[in-house]
Amino acid sequence: MSGCCLAEFVGWSALAIIAANSLYNVCHFIYTTFLGRLLGHGIDLKSCGPWAVVTGATDGIGKSFAKQLAAARLNVVLISRNSTKLQKVADEIKSEYSSIQVKTIAVDFTESQKIYNTLRDELNKLQIGILVNNVGMLIGFGQRFGNIEDDKGIHDIINCNVLSMARMCHIVLPQMTQRKKGVIVNVGSLTSTIPTPYLTIYGATKAFVDKFSRDLAAEVKSLGVTIQTVHPGYVATNMASHMKPSLVSPHPDTFAAATLNTLGLEQRTAGYWTHKIQLYFTDLANFFVPRHVLEKGAIKHFGELKKAALKKTSR
Ligand SMILES: NC(=O)c1ccc[n+]([C@@H]2O[C@H](COP(=O)([O-])OP(=O)(O)OC[C@H]3O[C@@H](n4cnc5c(N)ncnc54)[C@H](OP(=O)(O)O)[C@@H]3O)[C@@H](O)[C@H]2O)c1
């Protein structure tokens, strides 16, 4: 084969591979987002166990997960810091789904050791079908890491976003593997997939979620336990206070419903369809775009978001 023919052959082969890969991705997107559930595929949560546990369950995405799981006829354990808010959400769920049992556990995940004794004692009494590790906090938005004045906040975010996930998985996994049934949903963030200067510690905690969750999934798959990693983009909650509900930043109910529809169909997902498209392109950008270009874009993006947030709070 002459040099020219060889180059032509390589070019066409590369194009064919890219076309086949793109076609696969489009079909996979349509299946996991729209068709899978309609065809009755995915996980029957009721068959995994009668109880669902949700951390960070009194607001935002966690509250929406709790409501959707109750709607799926699972009893729910709500875990957050504030007893009054916990009771309010428990009452809301009980008034809507009278046959559902709701338990509340008030703990602060910024604490490290002691709370896990309480959680282990309480959760070991229940047959847990699904755990949603949703709790998360954010510090130092738009600040240089070295300029964060809140020393305790650095410990708090690692305890809340990282340690809580590892310890909660460690508590429920023995009963799930023993029964060869169970689902754990670990909520990360799209920030784990892109450079996040000026959001450094938050992005890093979410990178832990990605690595930990994916490796754990591989470890327990053969034992009948499904671990799903979810990387939301913006969702219109208190945490993303600058965002109004829209296609780019869905209402948390919309986000939680879409994510639960992907259970058993996708091990790593962004949950909601517009976020899935973002995840696809960020993964692609990480491959094709030089890191310093992505960093420049991220600094501009987070700078603009900080300005918008400051403008909103000064109104
Ligand atoms: N919203 C977004 O745009 C977005 C994007 C990507 C990823 N995420 C991730 O999604 C998850 C949920 O976020 P969200 O936006 O729904 O947050 P949110 O609206 O701020 O709600 C956080 C929930 O966690 C509880 N919580 C906070 N700190 C806690 C602590 N130290 N101990 C116990 N409970 C605590 C809060 O309840 P109390 O205050 O009553 O304790 C509340 O129920 C987080 O992991 C977040 O990182 C969010």
The ligand as a Gaussian input file, in Angstrom:
#p B3LYP/6-31G(d) Opt

LIG

0 1
 N      -27.594000      22.186000      43.747000
 C      -26.650000      21.993000      42.824000
 O      -26.543000      22.754000      41.842000
 C      -25.731000      20.814000      42.922000
 C      -24.889000      20.547000      41.836000
 C      -24.028000      19.469000      41.905000
 C      -24.022000      18.655000      43.014000
 N      -24.845000      18.947000      44.070000
 C      -24.784000      18.050000      45.219000
 O      -26.079000      17.573000      45.523000
 C      -26.186000      17.321000      46.920000
 C      -27.409000      18.032000      47.471000
 O      -27.263000      19.416000      47.231000
 P      -28.481000      20.441000      47.360000
 O      -28.255000      21.456000      46.312000
 O      -29.760000      19.736000      47.416000
 O      -28.141000      21.120000      48.765000
 P      -29.066000      21.950000      49.767000
 O      -30.293000      22.432000      49.092000
 O      -28.154000      22.925000      50.412000
 O      -29.506000      20.851000      50.852000
 C      -28.550000      20.252000      51.662000
 C      -29.217000      19.261000      52.593000
 O      -28.194000      18.683000      53.397000
 C      -28.444000      18.945000      54.770000
 N      -27.171000      19.224000      55.403000
 C      -26.305000      20.217000      55.072000
 N      -25.228000      20.140000      55.860000
 C      -25.417000      19.100000      56.695000
 C      -24.662000      18.544000      57.755000
 N      -23.493000      19.066000      58.110000
 N      -25.141000      17.468000      58.404000
 C      -26.332000      16.945000      58.080000
 N      -27.092000      17.427000      57.081000
 C      -26.654000      18.509000      56.413000
 C      -29.378000      20.136000      54.784000
 O      -30.263000      20.060000      55.884000
 P      -30.150000      20.829000      57.270000
 O      -29.659000      22.193000      56.942000
 O      -31.515000      20.758000      57.818000
 O      -29.203000      20.002000      58.056000
 C      -30.193000      19.899000      53.525000
 O      -31.214000      18.978000      53.781000
 C      -24.875000      17.801000      47.537000
 O      -24.017000      16.702000      47.699000
 C      -24.305000      18.733000      46.497000
 O      -22.904000      18.820000      46.570000
 C      -25.700000      19.998000      44.048000

